[in-house]
Amino acid sequence: MAPINKKQYYLIFFLFFITCGYFFQGGGWNQNTRICLTRAIIHQQSFIIDPYKEDSQNPYFEFVNTGDWSFKDGHYYTNKSPGLSMLAIPSFAITEFLVKNLSQADMEKQVHLSTYAGTLCTTVIFASLMAVLIFHVCNFFFGFSNWQSLLLTITYGMGTLIFSYSTTFYCHVPSAFFSFLSFVLAMHLKHGTFQKKYLLGGGSGFAAAMAVLIEPSTVFALGCIFIYLLSFRDGRKTTLFFLIGCIPAGAFQLLYNASCFGSLLQSSYNFPNPNVMWYRQGKLFGIPSPFKLIKLLFFPYRGILFSSPILLMMIPGTFLLLKFKKWRSETIVCLTISFAFLIFIACFYAWHGGTAAGPRYLLPAYPFAFLLTIFALKKNQKTYIALGVFSIIINLSITLVGNEIPMNIKNPLAEVVLKNIMDGEVSINPTPVSNFENYSNITTTLDLIQGENNLNSFNLGELFFPNSLLSILPLLAFWVIWWLCWRITFLKKKRTL
């Protein structure tokens, strides 16, 4: 096990916090419904989001700022799990108070800036902490050098679809972080690197349950990690503490269900907006077809390997990792979680994720899938680096342009991302978070293809270069300065790949 150098962790966190916080993908049904719940809790001390329902003359838009709602006993609720909305409360409330009292910003701008702050303090922070975890696992457990671990961390954080969703108020990245944190704590428990074993077990359970509170599909990861604990002696001793750690998040979800939907076991998914649910014969799930699995892997519409080609290195990486008996159980856990998500989403009739740049429903499994690639760096270094650079270019482009791509676009990268990059356009999502009455044409605010740039999505470089590819220049300058700081800090410990 390599020694821990806290300076490395601080620098990596800073790199990803600034990089991901540089971008904001704006509003959309998914983001807006979560913000409605955050605002309802802050201002109404209620889970009912009726006060934030904005109507439209267009009969299709019953709830114009979001279609992601549930309806029960005459009231509207978000159809999402409450975890992310709850986590955003402090940052949203503080920012809203400051903007309201220190500026002349109108209500729309207050909500917009508060949503950006909420994204910074949830999604961006968890993406940055996830990068620290990836570095920690590569360096501390698997013995990669500082430079190799940094390369792997940057490839994961900027070379997969995780990048653009780290800049968006979606549940996928926070839930991925908590699931992976649970796994890393369990790894520490297995390999005896921390004395307080029961604390590790309880923390692992708490993190796994928090992931489920944010995104229910991560229950697969929770189950796999629990079985992983059962596979070794110290893990079996702490399973009770793992389960105790699950209680706070589990209890909150049950109480939320009872408060909103009248039963501990009924959730928002029992009362959804029927116009946005993909039912077939009254069911949301069916049998996964081989063709759907192929589309999730290879096709330009939602293919994993199309938007994150570095994950192709899972194939050689898995075989290389399985050669190490010490890491065999960890390899099996990562494989199981990755395939469980793939099969589960292939069973879902709405497997495409609606408005998206790629297979966003699979994102909670990405850190586990990426871990299967890392040993390919040692065996196929040139190929790995080439794929990594290509992947970073793809995902930086997605993040620059936007990931709220309409579901009718069959090739998001070519038809939207590449096209806008060639045209010099960035931050093209025009959808606001609130106050849709300020827009004369609601249809164009919900369609990045028709909409005009209005800074509802933005990157910080647009303060100097509005709606221009040149807006990336300040970020590039930051990367150069950061790299110099890293080299200076660790010059004496320099190792070659």
Kinemage of the C-alpha trace (Angstrom):
@kinemage 1
@onewidth
@group {chain A} dominant
@subgroup {mainchain}
@vectorlist {calphas} color= white
{ca met a 1} P 0.000 0.000 0.000
{ca ala a 2} L 1.423 3.384 -1.023
{ca pro a 3} L 1.640 6.166 1.603
{ca ile a 4} L -1.028 8.874 1.489
{ca asn a 5} L 0.065 12.384 0.524
{ca lys a 6} L -2.737 14.814 1.381
{ca lys a 7} L -1.329 17.532 -0.902
{ca gln a 8} L -2.042 15.326 -3.888
{ca tyr a 9} L -5.635 14.892 -2.841
{ca tyr a 10} L -6.155 18.616 -2.279
{ca leu a 11} L -4.697 19.458 -5.693
{ca ile a 12} L -6.839 16.864 -7.464
{ca phe a 13} L -9.980 18.068 -5.708
{ca phe a 14} L -9.124 21.654 -6.677
{ca leu a 15} L -8.484 20.646 -10.303
{ca phe a 16} L -11.863 19.003 -10.698
{ca phe a 17} L -13.835 21.507 -8.642
{ca ile a 18} L -12.643 24.397 -10.814
{ca thr a 19} L -12.939 22.389 -14.039
{ca cys a 20} L -16.461 21.108 -13.421
{ca gly a 21} L -17.614 24.300 -11.712
{ca tyr a 22} L -16.495 26.226 -14.794
{ca phe a 23} L -19.564 24.886 -16.618
{ca phe a 24} L -23.286 25.001 -15.896
{ca gln a 25} L -25.669 23.120 -18.179
{ca gly a 26} L -28.769 25.143 -17.295
{ca gly a 27} L -32.311 23.974 -16.746
{ca gly a 28} L -34.424 21.110 -17.983
{ca trp a 29} L -37.233 18.913 -16.751
{ca asn a 30} L -34.935 16.741 -14.642
{ca gln a 31} L -33.120 19.640 -12.976
{ca asn a 32} L -36.176 21.844 -12.588
{ca thr a 33} L -38.313 19.287 -10.786
{ca arg a 34} L -35.557 18.744 -8.209
{ca ile a 35} L -35.202 22.502 -7.707
{ca cys a 36} L -38.977 22.772 -7.240
{ca leu a 37} L -38.670 20.362 -4.303
{ca thr a 38} L -35.683 22.258 -2.885
{ca arg a 39} L -37.624 25.535 -3.047
{ca ala a 40} L -40.741 23.960 -1.560
{ca ile a 41} L -38.801 22.664 1.442
{ca ile a 42} L -37.066 26.019 1.989
{ca his a 43} L -40.082 28.294 1.559
{ca gln a 44} L -43.129 26.134 2.323
{ca gln a 45} L -41.568 23.518 4.601
{ca ser a 46} L -43.405 21.027 2.440
{ca phe a 47} L -42.726 18.340 -0.144
{ca ile a 48} L -45.627 19.616 -2.277
{ca ile a 49} L -44.360 21.566 -5.281
{ca asp a 50} L -47.686 23.157 -6.282
{ca pro a 51} L -46.438 26.754 -5.665
{ca tyr a 52} L -43.777 26.295 -8.333
{ca lys a 53} L -46.055 24.986 -11.060
{ca glu a 54} L -45.898 27.367 -14.004
{ca asp a 55} L -48.784 27.065 -16.457
{ca ser a 56} L -48.889 27.552 -20.190
{ca gln a 57} L -51.458 28.304 -22.843
{ca asn a 58} L -50.147 25.245 -24.660
{ca pro a 59} L -52.241 22.270 -23.365
{ca tyr a 60} L -49.280 19.892 -23.730
{ca phe a 61} L -47.321 21.787 -21.080
{ca glu a 62} L -49.540 21.255 -18.046
{ca phe a 63} L -46.562 22.029 -15.813
{ca val a 64} L -44.412 24.117 -18.111
{ca asn a 65} L -41.155 24.137 -16.166
{ca thr a 66} L -41.085 20.355 -15.861
{ca gly a 67} L -42.929 17.283 -17.033
{ca asp a 68} L -41.223 15.179 -14.369
{ca trp a 69} L -43.960 15.341 -11.772
{ca ser a 70} L -46.168 12.973 -9.806
{ca phe a 71} L -49.747 13.735 -8.788
{ca lys a 72} L -51.502 12.477 -5.651
{ca asp a 73} L -54.643 13.700 -3.879
{ca gly a 74} L -54.764 16.980 -5.787
{ca his a 75} L -51.102 17.906 -5.301
{ca tyr a 76} L -47.949 17.835 -7.399
{ca tyr a 77} L -44.696 16.239 -6.256
{ca thr a 78} L -41.388 15.652 -7.984
{ca asn a 79} L -41.238 12.215 -9.574
{ca lys a 80} L -37.568 11.936 -8.555
{ca ser a 81} L -36.023 10.596 -5.386
{ca pro a 82} L -35.585 13.381 -2.813
{ca gly a 83} L -31.919 12.918 -1.935
{ca leu a 84} L -30.282 15.418 -4.285
{ca ser a 85} L -32.916 18.083 -3.621
{ca met a 86} L -32.297 17.731 0.106
{ca leu a 87} L -28.530 18.030 -0.264
{ca ala a 88} L -28.929 21.262 -2.251
{ca ile a 89} L -30.974 23.044 0.441
{ca pro a 90} L -28.164 24.853 2.355
{ca ser a 91} L -26.307 26.196 -0.689
{ca phe a 92} L -29.502 27.124 -2.529
{ca ala a 93} L -30.991 28.935 0.479
{ca ile a 94} L -27.803 30.863 1.314
{ca thr a 95} L -27.244 31.943 -2.300
{ca glu a 96} L -30.867 32.954 -2.746
{ca phe a 97} L -30.694 35.071 0.414
{ca leu a 98} L -27.451 36.756 -0.640
{ca val a 99} L -28.582 37.463 -4.206
{ca lys a 100} L -31.924 38.789 -3.002
{ca asn a 101} L -30.437 41.127 -0.401
{ca leu a 102} L -27.208 42.220 -2.069
{ca ser a 103} L -28.334 42.794 -5.647
{ca gln a 104} L -31.224 43.963 -7.768
{ca ala a 105} L -31.598 40.607 -9.504
{ca asp a 106} L -35.148 39.546 -10.353
{ca met a 107} L -36.714 36.280 -9.217
{ca glu a 108} L -35.608 34.363 -12.295
{ca lys a 109} L -31.972 35.363 -11.793
{ca gln a 110} L -32.177 34.551 -8.074
{ca val a 111} L -33.352 31.020 -8.802
{ca his a 112} L -30.883 30.619 -11.666
{ca leu a 113} L -27.839 31.621 -9.622
{ca ser a 114} L -29.055 29.613 -6.621
{ca thr a 115} L -29.389 26.548 -8.838
{ca tyr a 116} L -25.837 27.052 -10.068
{ca ala a 117} L -24.662 27.304 -6.440
{ca gly a 118} L -26.653 24.186 -5.603
{ca thr a 119} L -24.966 22.379 -8.483
{ca leu a 120} L -21.537 23.522 -7.299
{ca cys a 121} L -22.176 22.317 -3.752
{ca thr a 122} L -23.607 18.949 -4.730
{ca thr a 123} L -22.797 17.561 -8.163
{ca val a 124} L -19.493 19.405 -8.630
{ca ile a 125} L -18.227 18.658 -5.124
{ca phe a 126} L -19.140 14.985 -5.401
{ca ala a 127} L -17.506 14.770 -8.837
{ca ser a 128} L -14.342 16.258 -7.329
{ca leu a 129} L -14.420 13.871 -4.384
{ca met a 130} L -14.963 11.007 -6.812
{ca ala a 131} L -11.782 12.015 -8.639
{ca val a 132} L -9.946 11.908 -5.311
{ca leu a 133} L -11.317 8.396 -4.686
{ca ile a 134} L -10.218 7.182 -8.128
{ca phe a 135} L -6.725 8.551 -7.515
{ca his a 136} L -6.695 7.004 -4.036
{ca val a 137} L -7.647 3.540 -5.263
{ca cys a 138} L -5.149 3.598 -8.140
{ca asn a 139} L -2.292 4.935 -6.007
{ca phe a 140} L -2.943 3.496 -2.535
{ca phe a 141} L -4.405 0.077 -3.326
{ca phe a 142} L -3.146 -0.838 -6.807
{ca gly a 143} L 0.275 0.765 -6.467
{ca phe a 144} L 0.274 2.976 -9.546
{ca ser a 145} L 2.765 5.851 -9.427
{ca asn a 146} L 1.580 9.394 -8.728
{ca trp a 147} L 1.801 10.252 -12.412
{ca gln a 148} L 0.026 7.115 -13.578
{ca ser a 149} L -2.692 7.647 -10.983
{ca leu a 150} L -3.117 11.256 -12.080
{ca leu a 151} L -3.371 10.178 -15.714
{ca leu a 152} L -6.008 7.587 -14.839
{ca thr a 153} L -7.949 10.074 -12.704
{ca ile a 154} L -8.023 12.719 -15.429
{ca thr a 155} L -9.027 10.090 -17.982
{ca tyr a 156} L -11.937 9.007 -15.795
{ca gly a 157} L -13.094 12.483 -14.755
{ca met a 158} L -12.731 14.183 -18.127
{ca gly a 159} L -12.706 11.288 -20.586
{ca thr a 160} L -16.064 9.704 -19.810
{ca leu a 161} L -19.657 10.921 -19.886
{ca ile a 162} L -19.210 11.597 -16.169
{ca phe a 163} L -17.597 14.933 -17.150
{ca ser a 164} L -20.641 16.695 -18.601
{ca tyr a 165} L -22.986 15.278 -15.953
{ca ser a 166} L -20.619 16.586 -13.284
{ca thr a 167} L -21.695 20.040 -14.451
{ca thr a 168} L -25.439 19.323 -14.380
{ca phe a 169} L -27.946 19.150 -11.515
{ca tyr a 170} L -28.651 15.463 -12.104
{ca cys a 171} L -28.550 12.577 -9.638
{ca his a 172} L -26.110 10.316 -11.495
{ca val a 173} L -22.742 11.671 -10.346
{ca pro a 174} L -23.661 12.136 -6.655
{ca ser a 175} L -25.127 8.620 -6.507
{ca ala a 176} L -22.034 7.222 -8.257
{ca phe a 177} L -19.830 8.930 -5.682
{ca phe a 178} L -21.671 7.499 -2.687
{ca ser a 179} L -21.781 3.994 -4.180
{ca phe a 180} L -18.073 4.070 -4.959
{ca leu a 181} L -17.267 5.543 -1.538
{ca ser a 182} L -19.113 2.612 0.042
{ca phe a 183} L -16.998 0.207 -2.002
{ca val a 184} L -13.711 1.957 -1.163
{ca leu a 185} L -14.525 1.876 2.562
{ca ala a 186} L -15.259 -1.838 2.241
{ca met a 187} L -11.903 -2.319 0.491
{ca his a 188} L -10.145 -0.622 3.405
{ca leu a 189} L -11.978 -2.959 5.737
{ca lys a 190} L -10.935 -6.055 3.794
{ca his a 191} L -7.290 -5.099 3.491
{ca gly a 192} L -6.926 -3.986 7.102
{ca thr a 193} L -5.715 -0.461 6.427
{ca phe a 194} L -7.852 1.222 9.108
{ca gln a 195} L -8.170 0.245 12.738
{ca lys a 196} L -11.788 1.250 13.408
{ca lys a 197} L -13.412 -1.577 11.464
{ca tyr a 198} L -16.938 -1.075 12.736
{ca leu a 199} L -16.777 2.571 11.730
{ca leu a 200} L -15.776 1.489 8.223
{ca gly a 201} L -18.662 -0.953 8.064
{ca gly a 202} L -21.187 1.611 9.256
{ca gly a 203} L -19.788 4.273 6.924
{ca ser a 204} L -19.966 1.899 3.979
{ca gly a 205} L -23.623 1.185 4.710
{ca phe a 206} L -24.446 4.868 5.160
{ca ala a 207} L -22.799 5.771 1.847
{ca ala a 208} L -24.502 2.923 -0.043
{ca ala a 209} L -27.916 3.918 1.317
{ca met a 210} L -27.318 7.596 0.523
{ca ala a 211} L -26.671 6.564 -3.077
{ca val a 212} L -30.058 4.805 -3.158
{ca leu a 213} L -31.777 7.846 -1.616
{ca ile a 214} L -30.371 9.921 -4.478
{ca glu a 215} L -30.853 7.311 -7.259
{ca pro a 216} L -32.799 4.090 -6.533
{ca ser a 217} L -31.050 1.998 -9.204
{ca thr a 218} L -27.880 2.020 -7.081
{ca val a 219} L -29.547 -0.592 -4.892
{ca phe a 220} L -27.690 -3.036 -7.167
{ca ala a 221} L -24.379 -1.609 -5.979
{ca leu a 222} L -25.570 -1.749 -2.353
{ca gly a 223} L -26.412 -5.439 -2.722
{ca cys a 224} L -23.101 -6.274 -4.382
{ca ile a 225} L -21.088 -4.435 -1.739
{ca phe a 226} L -22.995 -6.213 1.035
{ca ile a 227} L -22.179 -9.583 -0.556
{ca tyr a 228} L -18.557 -8.438 -0.916
{ca leu a 229} L -18.485 -7.830 2.862
{ca leu a 230} L -19.784 -11.339 3.451
{ca ser a 231} L -16.836 -12.740 1.477
{ca phe a 232} L -14.214 -12.002 4.167
{ca arg a 233} L -14.050 -12.371 7.945
{ca asp a 234} L -13.844 -8.733 9.046
{ca gly a 235} L -16.609 -7.909 6.595
{ca arg a 236} L -18.904 -10.516 8.103
{ca lys a 237} L -18.206 -9.091 11.556
{ca thr a 238} L -19.342 -5.637 10.466
{ca thr a 239} L -22.417 -6.483 8.369
{ca leu a 240} L -24.697 -5.468 11.253
{ca phe a 241} L -23.018 -2.059 11.324
{ca phe a 242} L -23.376 -1.825 7.533
{ca leu a 243} L -27.122 -2.378 7.925
{ca ile a 244} L -27.320 0.115 10.792
{ca gly a 245} L -25.564 2.642 8.568
{ca cys a 246} L -28.326 2.163 5.990
{ca ile a 247} L -31.048 3.162 8.458
{ca pro a 248} L -30.924 7.012 8.279
{ca ala a 249} L -31.297 7.247 4.500
{ca gly a 250} L -33.726 4.315 4.374
{ca ala a 251} L -35.887 5.738 7.155
{ca phe a 252} L -36.007 9.150 5.476
{ca gln a 253} L -37.126 7.593 2.178
{ca leu a 254} L -39.903 5.648 3.900
{ca leu a 255} L -41.109 8.703 5.832
{ca tyr a 256} L -40.997 10.767 2.644
{ca asn a 257} L -43.098 8.123 0.878
{ca ala a 258} L -45.642 8.066 3.679
{ca ser a 259} L -45.852 11.854 3.869
{ca cys a 260} L -46.292 12.358 0.128
{ca phe a 261} L -47.990 9.204 -1.123
{ca gly a 262} L -49.788 7.762 1.896
{ca ser a 263} L -47.752 4.592 2.354
{ca leu a 264} L -44.228 3.651 3.339
{ca leu a 265} L -43.913 1.459 0.247
{ca gln a 266} L -45.485 3.780 -2.321
{ca ser a 267} L -43.186 6.246 -4.047
{ca ser a 268} L -43.346 8.955 -6.697
{ca tyr a 269} L -42.999 6.237 -9.328
{ca asn a 270} L -46.500 5.006 -8.446
{ca phe a 271} L -48.137 8.338 -9.407
{ca pro a 272} L -46.129 9.748 -12.340
{ca asn a 273} L -47.123 12.032 -15.173
{ca pro a 274} L -48.494 9.409 -17.610
{ca asn a 275} L -47.426 11.445 -20.643
{ca val a 276} L -43.727 10.957 -19.971
{ca met a 277} L -43.671 7.338 -18.813
{ca trp a 278} L -42.820 4.595 -21.305
{ca tyr a 279} L -45.410 1.944 -20.493
{ca arg a 280} L -45.962 -1.205 -22.512
{ca gln a 281} L -48.935 -3.266 -21.444
{ca gly a 282} L -48.923 -1.330 -18.185
{ca lys a 283} L -45.274 -2.105 -17.395
{ca leu a 284} L -42.066 -0.040 -17.366
{ca phe a 285} L -39.735 -3.027 -17.724
{ca gly a 286} L -39.514 -5.969 -20.063
{ca ile a 287} L -37.015 -8.569 -21.241
{ca pro a 288} L -33.753 -7.061 -22.568
{ca ser a 289} L -33.196 -7.775 -26.221
{ca pro a 290} L -29.682 -8.427 -27.603
{ca phe a 291} L -30.203 -5.552 -30.034
{ca lys a 292} L -30.909 -3.101 -27.197
{ca leu a 293} L -27.754 -4.226 -25.400
{ca ile a 294} L -25.758 -3.678 -28.587
{ca lys a 295} L -27.241 -0.179 -28.935
{ca leu a 296} L -26.292 0.638 -25.339
{ca leu a 297} L -22.739 -0.439 -26.039
{ca phe a 298} L -21.883 0.565 -29.594
{ca phe a 299} L -24.489 2.721 -31.341
{ca pro a 300} L -23.994 6.505 -31.700
{ca tyr a 301} L -27.427 7.196 -30.159
{ca arg a 302} L -26.644 6.020 -26.610
{ca gly a 303} L -23.592 3.803 -26.942
{ca ile a 304} L -21.230 3.692 -23.962
{ca leu a 305} L -18.196 3.142 -26.156
{ca phe a 306} L -19.264 5.875 -28.558
{ca ser a 307} L -19.221 8.652 -25.933
{ca ser a 308} L -16.601 7.102 -23.613
{ca pro a 309} L -14.311 4.989 -25.837
{ca ile a 310} L -11.749 4.594 -23.049
{ca leu a 311} L -14.102 2.028 -21.487
{ca leu a 312} L -13.160 -0.278 -24.362
{ca met a 313} L -10.052 -0.983 -22.277
{ca met a 314} L -12.282 -2.879 -19.854
{ca ile a 315} L -11.714 -5.969 -21.993
{ca pro a 316} L -7.934 -6.312 -21.618
{ca gly a 317} L -8.001 -4.602 -18.227
{ca thr a 318} L -10.384 -7.137 -16.712
{ca phe a 319} L -8.283 -10.111 -17.821
{ca leu a 320} L -5.152 -8.475 -16.460
{ca leu a 321} L -6.833 -7.682 -13.149
{ca leu a 322} L -8.144 -11.220 -12.754
{ca lys a 323} L -4.557 -12.486 -12.786
{ca phe a 324} L -4.043 -10.933 -9.366
{ca lys a 325} L -5.605 -13.249 -6.797
{ca lys a 326} L -5.473 -10.427 -4.243
{ca trp a 327} L -7.877 -8.324 -6.315
{ca arg a 328} L -10.115 -11.055 -7.716
{ca ser a 329} L -13.093 -10.354 -5.476
{ca glu a 330} L -12.887 -6.590 -6.214
{ca thr a 331} L -12.813 -7.399 -9.930
{ca ile a 332} L -15.912 -9.558 -9.601
{ca val a 333} L -17.732 -6.806 -7.705
{ca cys a 334} L -16.931 -4.240 -10.394
{ca leu a 335} L -17.935 -6.631 -13.176
{ca thr a 336} L -21.174 -7.569 -11.439
{ca ile a 337} L -22.218 -3.976 -10.789
{ca ser a 338} L -21.347 -2.935 -14.353
{ca phe a 339} L -23.307 -5.775 -15.962
{ca ala a 340} L -26.208 -5.497 -13.497
{ca phe a 341} L -26.705 -1.869 -14.539
{ca leu a 342} L -26.364 -2.702 -18.219
{ca ile a 343} L -28.972 -5.490 -18.054
{ca phe a 344} L -31.300 -3.460 -15.817
{ca ile a 345} L -31.319 -0.429 -18.108
{ca ala a 346} L -31.748 -2.687 -21.145
{ca cys a 347} L -34.922 -3.974 -19.456
{ca phe a 348} L -36.253 -0.413 -19.085
{ca tyr a 349} L -38.494 0.721 -21.921
{ca ala a 350} L -37.133 4.278 -21.508
{ca trp a 351} L -33.562 2.982 -21.658
{ca his a 352} L -32.461 5.940 -23.825
{ca gly a 353} L -32.840 8.422 -20.940
{ca gly a 354} L -34.850 10.932 -22.955
{ca thr a 355} L -32.969 14.200 -23.315
{ca ala a 356} L -29.315 13.148 -23.044
{ca ala a 357} L -25.912 12.998 -24.707
{ca gly a 358} L -25.355 9.325 -23.966
{ca pro a 359} L -26.418 6.434 -21.695
{ca arg a 360} L -26.911 8.602 -18.611
{ca tyr a 361} L -28.777 5.902 -16.653
{ca leu a 362} L -25.570 3.849 -16.634
{ca leu a 363} L -23.445 6.585 -15.054
{ca pro a 364} L -23.653 5.274 -11.449
{ca ala a 365} L -21.766 2.183 -12.669
{ca tyr a 366} L -19.012 4.143 -14.452
{ca pro a 367} L -16.460 4.258 -11.588
{ca phe a 368} L -16.733 0.482 -11.199
{ca ala a 369} L -16.448 -0.051 -14.951
{ca phe a 370} L -13.493 2.323 -15.192
{ca leu a 371} L -11.641 0.462 -12.446
{ca leu a 372} L -11.634 -2.546 -14.766
{ca thr a 373} L -9.641 -0.584 -17.368
{ca ile a 374} L -6.733 0.643 -15.278
{ca phe a 375} L -4.316 -2.294 -15.594
{ca ala a 376} L -4.526 -1.990 -19.370
{ca leu a 377} L -2.447 1.176 -18.946
{ca lys a 378} L 0.567 -0.912 -17.951
{ca lys a 379} L 0.179 -3.479 -20.709
{ca asn a 380} L -1.060 -1.270 -23.559
{ca gln a 381} L 0.213 2.161 -22.562
{ca lys a 382} L 0.208 3.854 -25.987
{ca thr a 383} L -3.242 2.541 -26.899
{ca tyr a 384} L -4.631 3.509 -23.500
{ca ile a 385} L -3.263 7.059 -23.692
{ca ala a 386} L -4.483 7.498 -27.282
{ca leu a 387} L -7.986 6.345 -26.367
{ca gly a 388} L -7.871 8.500 -23.256
{ca val a 389} L -6.966 11.651 -25.205
{ca phe a 390} L -9.690 10.898 -27.771
{ca ser a 391} L -12.202 10.368 -24.962
{ca ile a 392} L -11.246 13.659 -23.288
{ca ile a 393} L -11.716 15.557 -26.553
{ca ile a 394} L -15.177 13.995 -27.009
{ca asn a 395} L -16.370 14.719 -23.490
{ca leu a 396} L -14.877 18.202 -23.295
{ca ser a 397} L -16.791 18.949 -26.500
{ca ile a 398} L -20.040 17.610 -25.006
{ca thr a 399} L -19.503 19.686 -21.875
{ca leu a 400} L -18.755 22.827 -23.898
{ca val a 401} L -21.825 22.485 -26.091
{ca gly a 402} L -24.372 20.878 -23.731
{ca asn a 403} L -25.798 17.500 -22.809
{ca glu a 404} L -29.521 18.354 -22.928
{ca ile a 405} L -29.841 16.862 -26.409
{ca pro a 406} L -33.388 15.962 -27.574
{ca met a 407} L -34.165 12.260 -27.730
{ca asn a 408} L -35.115 12.425 -31.434
{ca ile a 409} L -31.495 13.217 -32.359
{ca lys a 410} L -30.076 9.880 -33.496
{ca asn a 411} L -26.412 10.857 -33.403
{ca pro a 412} L -25.943 13.462 -30.627
{ca leu a 413} L -22.186 13.775 -31.097
{ca ala a 414} L -22.277 14.368 -34.845
{ca glu a 415} L -25.609 16.171 -35.248
{ca val a 416} L -25.339 18.490 -32.239
{ca val a 417} L -21.941 18.469 -30.517
{ca leu a 418} L -19.609 18.394 -33.540
{ca lys a 419} L -21.883 20.677 -35.557
{ca asn a 420} L -21.875 23.354 -32.867
{ca ile a 421} L -18.145 23.030 -32.253
{ca met a 422} L -17.573 23.564 -35.994
{ca asp a 423} L -19.899 26.597 -35.859
{ca gly a 424} L -18.083 27.961 -32.810
{ca glu a 425} L -21.195 27.697 -30.604
{ca val a 426} L -21.100 26.766 -26.908
{ca ser a 427} L -23.593 26.459 -24.031
{ca ile a 428} L -26.560 26.070 -26.349
{ca asn a 429} L -29.197 24.817 -23.890
{ca pro a 430} L -31.720 27.698 -23.612
{ca thr a 431} L -33.982 26.193 -20.926
{ca pro a 432} L -34.419 28.308 -17.775
{ca val a 433} L -35.034 26.924 -14.298
{ca ser a 434} L -38.053 29.120 -13.529
{ca asn a 435} L -40.128 32.131 -14.618
{ca phe a 436} L -41.022 30.816 -18.040
{ca glu a 437} L -43.480 33.696 -18.411
{ca asn a 438} L -40.461 35.868 -19.249
{ca tyr a 439} L -40.100 33.983 -22.545
{ca ser a 440} L -42.434 34.693 -25.437
{ca asn a 441} L -41.993 31.296 -27.079
{ca ile a 442} L -41.991 28.441 -24.569
{ca thr a 443} L -41.268 25.830 -27.238
{ca thr a 444} L -37.878 27.328 -28.045
{ca thr a 445} L -36.871 27.416 -24.365
{ca leu a 446} L -37.293 23.647 -24.248
{ca asp a 447} L -35.397 22.828 -27.430
{ca leu a 448} L -31.689 23.542 -27.766
{ca ile a 449} L -31.969 23.036 -31.519
{ca gln a 450} L -34.456 25.890 -31.972
{ca gly a 451} L -33.544 28.052 -29.002
{ca glu a 452} L -31.300 31.093 -29.055
{ca asn a 453} L -28.408 31.510 -26.653
{ca asn a 454} L -29.595 33.250 -23.499
{ca leu a 455} L -26.946 32.239 -20.926
{ca asn a 456} L -29.352 29.917 -19.103
{ca ser a 457} L -26.468 27.506 -19.628
{ca phe a 458} L -22.974 28.941 -19.577
{ca asn a 459} L -19.321 28.539 -18.822
{ca leu a 460} L -17.396 31.098 -16.806
{ca gly a 461} L -15.205 32.002 -19.783
{ca glu a 462} L -18.269 33.524 -21.410
{ca leu a 463} L -17.849 36.471 -19.070
{ca phe a 464} L -15.050 37.436 -21.489
{ca phe a 465} L -16.014 35.583 -24.681
{ca pro a 466} L -19.834 35.229 -24.801
{ca asn a 467} L -21.091 32.193 -26.711
{ca ser a 468} L -17.678 31.553 -28.239
{ca leu a 469} L -15.219 28.684 -28.341
{ca leu a 470} L -12.654 31.176 -27.041
{ca ser a 471} L -14.431 30.921 -23.697
{ca ile a 472} L -12.381 27.769 -23.064
{ca leu a 473} L -9.143 29.798 -22.918
{ca pro a 474} L -9.323 30.766 -19.200
{ca leu a 475} L -9.866 27.101 -18.310
{ca leu a 476} L -6.888 26.053 -20.438
{ca ala a 477} L -4.798 28.688 -18.651
{ca phe a 478} L -5.930 27.295 -15.312
{ca trp a 479} L -4.916 23.773 -16.386
{ca val a 480} L -1.421 24.992 -17.298
{ca ile a 481} L -1.012 26.771 -13.945
{ca trp a 482} L -2.351 23.746 -12.094
{ca trp a 483} L 0.076 21.447 -13.923
{ca leu a 484} L 3.008 23.672 -12.987
{ca cys a 485} L 1.881 23.624 -9.355
{ca trp a 486} L 1.688 19.820 -9.435
{ca arg a 487} L 5.157 19.496 -10.957
{ca ile a 488} L 6.720 21.942 -8.537
{ca thr a 489} L 5.054 20.304 -5.553
{ca phe a 490} L 6.112 16.776 -6.490
{ca leu a 491} L 9.269 17.410 -8.499
{ca lys a 492} L 11.409 15.509 -6.055
{ca lys a 493} L 9.071 12.520 -6.268
{ca lys a 494} L 8.829 12.473 -10.038
{ca arg a 495} L 8.351 9.089 -11.573
{ca thr a 496} L 8.138 8.185 -15.215
{ca leu a 497} L 5.302 6.150 -16.666
